[in-house]
Amino acid sequence: MPSSARQYKYYDLIMVAFVCVLLCSNLIAPAKAAQLTLPLLGTVTFGADLLFFPLSYIFGDILTEVYGYGRDRRVVWAGFAALLFAAFMAFVVVHLPPARNAFMDVYQGQVEAIFGNTWRIVAGSIIAFCCGSFANSFVMAKMKVWSNGRHLWARTMGSTVVGQLFDTWLFFLIAFWGIWPQEQLVAVATTQYLFKTAWEGLMTPVTYRVVAFLKKAENEDYYDRDTNFTPFRVRV
């Protein structure tokens, strides 16, 4: 049976989990700048999304490794559509006239602070996500073919290094170029990139276990030898 006609037990669940992580990390976490004191590094300031957004790349690695680039591409477009709707909904909710009472007089300002992102931040987030996710999946799929499926750790790390490079730098350049001082922008973007990439390394044992479970449960281990790698399609 062609892979595009296959029915899988867990594919839809992983898609839902991916979109959930993507939406939550883009809507909840970016509103807060967190600060921790770490051994050797001292005090580090970072966006709270740093703890959760890298999980979307781990899902991307798992999807590409087990189901192939085409099925991960469908998930990326599902995430893109979800982000667009969330941005539209946030815009509508923020700009609806609030009820006139003491509570809403205060609450409206809080809603605007959390969900009233500028168009540059919204655009940067969506563009960076798409470019980074497709780059991550492409490198993962190509490295699997080149290595004949060996060295999963090298594929997950290599794809994340490339994908997060696009994601992190595109977001900060689109969202904050000309607003933040260049030195601060470079410093924050570099810190975000290094921490996100390190997350992939720390989660490698978990990735191995999930991939092994899914390959056995789905009886699938897809190789993208004849795949059309254009990102501009949804069909597998």
C-alpha positions in Angstrom: 0.0 0.0 0.0 1.4 3.5 -0.9 2.5 5.5 2.1 0.1 8.3 1.2 -2.8 5.8 1.5 -1.6 4.3 4.8 -3.7 4.7 8.0 -1.6 5.3 11.1 -2.5 4.9 14.8 -0.6 7.8 16.2 0.0 10.3 13.4 -3.1 12.4 14.1 -2.3 12.5 17.8 1.2 13.7 17.2 -0.2 16.4 14.8 -2.6 17.6 17.6 0.3 17.6 20.1 2.5 19.6 17.7 -0.1 22.3 17.1 -0.9 22.5 20.8 2.7 23.1 21.7 3.1 25.6 18.9 0.1 27.7 19.8 0.8 27.6 23.6 4.5 28.6 23.1 3.5 31.5 20.8 0.5 32.8 22.8 1.4 32.2 26.4 5.1 32.1 26.8 6.4 35.1 24.8 4.6 37.6 27.0 7.1 36.9 29.8 10.8 37.5 30.1 12.2 35.1 32.6 15.5 35.2 34.5 17.4 32.4 36.1 20.8 32.2 37.9 22.7 29.2 36.5 25.9 27.6 37.5 28.9 28.9 35.6 26.7 31.1 33.4 25.4 33.4 36.1 22.1 35.3 35.6 20.5 34.6 32.2 17.5 36.4 30.8 15.4 34.7 28.2 11.9 34.5 26.8 9.7 31.9 28.6 8.9 30.3 25.3 12.5 29.0 25.3 11.4 26.1 27.6 8.6 24.9 25.4 8.9 26.0 21.7 11.9 23.6 21.0 9.4 20.7 21.6 7.9 21.5 18.3 11.2 20.8 16.6 11.4 17.5 18.4 8.0 16.6 17.1 9.1 17.6 13.6 12.1 15.3 13.9 10.0 12.4 15.0 7.4 13.0 12.3 10.0 13.1 9.5 12.0 10.2 10.9 9.0 7.9 11.1 6.4 9.1 8.6 8.5 11.1 6.1 8.9 14.7 4.9 5.5 14.8 3.2 3.5 14.0 6.3 5.6 16.4 8.4 4.8 19.1 5.8 1.1 18.6 6.4 1.6 19.1 10.1 3.7 22.3 9.5 0.9 23.7 7.3 -1.7 22.8 10.0 0.5 24.7 12.5 0.7 27.6 10.1 -3.1 27.8 9.7 -3.5 27.6 13.5 -1.1 30.5 14.0 -2.9 32.6 11.4 -6.2 32.0 13.1 -4.8 32.7 16.5 -3.3 36.0 15.3 -6.6 37.0 13.7 -8.6 36.0 16.8 -6.2 37.9 19.1 -6.6 41.0 16.8 -10.4 40.8 17.0 -10.6 40.2 20.7 -8.2 43.0 21.5 -10.0 45.5 19.3 -13.6 44.7 20.3 -15.0 47.6 22.4 -14.9 46.5 26.1 -17.9 46.7 28.4 -17.9 49.8 30.5 -17.2 48.7 34.1 -14.4 49.0 36.6 -13.2 45.5 36.0 -13.0 45.8 32.2 -11.3 49.2 32.4 -8.3 47.4 34.0 -8.7 44.0 32.2 -8.7 45.6 28.7 -5.2 46.9 29.2 -4.0 43.5 30.4 -5.5 41.8 27.3 -3.7 44.3 25.1 -0.4 43.8 26.8 -0.6 40.0 26.4 -2.3 39.6 23.0 -1.8 42.9 21.3 1.4 42.0 19.6 2.6 44.3 16.9 2.3 43.1 13.3 6.1 42.6 13.1 6.1 40.2 16.0 3.2 38.2 14.5 4.8 38.2 11.0 8.2 37.3 12.4 6.8 34.4 14.4 4.8 32.9 11.5 7.5 33.4 8.8 10.3 32.1 11.1 8.2 29.1 12.1 7.5 28.0 8.5 11.1 28.5 7.2 12.7 26.9 10.3 10.3 23.9 10.3 10.7 23.2 6.6 14.4 23.5 6.8 14.5 21.2 9.8 12.4 18.5 8.1 14.4 18.8 4.8 17.7 18.3 6.5 16.4 15.5 8.6 15.0 13.6 5.6 18.1 14.1 3.4 20.5 13.0 6.2 18.4 9.9 6.8 18.8 8.9 3.1 22.5 9.8 3.1 23.2 7.8 6.3 20.9 4.9 5.4 19.1 5.4 8.6 22.1 5.3 10.9 23.1 7.8 13.6 19.7 9.3 14.5 21.4 11.6 17.1 23.4 13.2 14.3 20.3 13.8 12.2 18.2 15.3 15.0 21.1 17.6 16.0 22.0 18.5 12.4 18.5 19.3 11.4 17.9 21.4 14.6 21.1 23.4 14.1 19.9 24.4 10.6 16.2 24.8 11.5 16.7 26.8 14.6 19.2 29.0 12.8 16.5 30.1 10.3 13.8 30.2 13.0 15.6 32.3 15.6 17.4 34.8 13.4 14.4 35.4 11.1 12.1 36.0 14.0 14.5 38.5 15.7 15.4 40.3 12.5 11.8 40.7 11.4 10.4 41.5 14.8 13.1 43.7 16.3 15.5 45.0 13.7 15.7 48.8 14.0 13.9 48.7 17.4 16.4 47.0 19.7 20.1 48.1 19.7 22.0 45.7 17.3 24.3 44.5 20.1 21.3 43.5 22.2 19.5 41.8 19.3 22.6 39.7 18.4 23.2 38.8 22.0 19.6 37.7 22.7 19.2 35.9 19.4 22.5 34.0 19.9 21.5 33.0 23.5 18.1 31.8 22.3 19.6 29.8 19.4 22.2 28.1 21.6 19.7 27.2 24.3 17.1 25.9 21.8 19.8 23.7 20.1 21.0 22.4 23.5 17.4 21.4 24.3 17.5 19.0 21.3 20.6 17.4 22.7 19.1 17.0 26.2 16.0 15.4 24.7 17.8 13.0 22.5 17.2 9.9 24.7 13.5 10.7 24.8 13.5 11.1 21.0 15.1 7.7 20.6 12.5 6.0 22.7 9.5 7.7 21.0 10.9 7.0 17.5 11.6 3.3 18.3 8.0 2.9 19.8 6.4 4.6 16.8 8.3 2.6 14.2 7.3 -0.6 15.8 3.7 0.4 16.5 3.1 1.9 13.0 5.3 -0.6 11.1 6.8 2.3 9.3 10.3 3.7 8.8 10.0 6.1 5.9 12.9 7.1 3.6 12.4 10.2 1.4 14.2 8.8 -1.7 11.6 10.0 -4.3 10.0 12.8 -2.3 9.0 16.2 -3.9 10.5 18.5 -1.3 8.6 21.7 -2.3 7.0 23.2 0.8 4.1 24.6 -1.2 1.8 21.6 -1.1 -0.3 19.8 1.5 -0.8 16.5 -0.3 1.6 13.7 0.8 
